[in-house]
Amino acid sequence: MQFTKKVLKNGLRVVTVPMQDNPTVTVLVLVEAGSKYETKKVNGISHFLEHMCFKGTVKRPKAIDISRELDAIGSQYNAFTAQEYTGYYAKSDAKHFRKIFDVVTDIYLNSTFPEAEMQKEKGVIIEEINMYEDLPMRHVQDMMMELLYPDQPAGWNIAGSKKNILRMKRDDFITYKKVHYLPEATTIVVAGAVTEKEILKEVEKAFGKIKRGKKSKKLKVIEKQKKPEVLVKFKETDQTHFVLGVRTYDLFNKKNAVLSLLGGVLGGGMSSRLFQKLREEMGVGYYVRAYNDAYTDHGFFQISAGVDNKRIEEVIEAVLEECKKLKRELVDKEELNKVKECLIGNMKLSLESSDDIANFYGGQELLKKEIKSAEEKAKELRKVSAKEIKKLANEIFKDQKLNLALIGPFKGKTIFSKILKF
């Protein structure tokens, strides 16, 4: 799929992905502002700001004015916050391109942060935090970040703490937005049945006169670990949810394709080794996943599952044994080819709609300043050899890189510390 990229004089990047046979269009605005750009005092503000951008603009004073306008054309719209960026998007029938572009850029540029709405939204966000804490499958992911990166932005909760949320003021949002929501830190992606000429016309109108600023940078992640680490949270659950993680490499590392294949061998699909072991052979759980999570300056490989409380030790030992097999033995040719085609097929299936395409291209441009097509990524995966996987397994599956986060009816970590070794 072809795309074009243009950079305005103020540094704003515009990526156009024409899809003339697709009846829809997606407008996505991404900005380098996430929890890793925060201080401890305002942790959670990136996410809170994302919520507040839907609460009114100069042109559309109330939240209902925004939602009513988009609902009236059958648009799907939302926003999201991650560690390294925030995104705002709308998707609609291609004929409504100008309308959704106007709304999305309006909330991004001209939000007014009404005081009354801010006070009400504090309750909404606190309930969102409560919701995630009540979902052990989700909350254990936050625990893994806390375990890997204690006392630094990479380990903080994206939603922030309840205490932080309650004490935030309107001026905090204005200050934060002024420092981070800048054209040189922003990427606009439009995918669908619309031409680059149409897009650039609207972009120039909305963003052309906005001046550059001085973008505040994020703190570099500190990697520090000498022995296996364990974090356990006691909760009366019917299942134990865990994440087993090892430190790996950042988003720019050339080993990421090998890491993808390693994850595919262990947890990619129902024929993967861990799915077969935990679900089909042992019958201890419903889900198991394995994949690498890469960021601009750090990364970790994780295996996660929800399993029978009584058999958790047995499960962790079985997972570690599957990792050790990859250190000892080469993946055979048939299995490796199967995993490659599984990953490539899943990637292509995830790129069928205009919003998926926008995220695929936009995420790469924002974080890496470089875009690779699905075919280029597929080519990289097909080049990976069994020897590379074995070599990488020996690099990352080491005791001093090993971490376990766990939620279940357990009050101590001693029993897990004893078995946590390769």
PyMOL commands that set and color helices and strands:
alter all, ss='L'
color gray80, all
select helices_A, chain A and resi 35-37+40-42+45-52+63-71+94-110+115-133+136-148+153-155+162-167+170-180+183-185+196-207+256-267+273-281+309-328+333-349+354-368+374-383+386-396+399-401+414-419
alter helices_A, ss='H'
color red, helices_A
select strands_A, chain A and resi 4-7+13-18+24-31+76-81+86-93+186-192+229-234+239-247+285-294+299-308+402-408
alter strands_A, ss='S'
color yellow, strands_A
deselect
rebuild
show_as cartoon
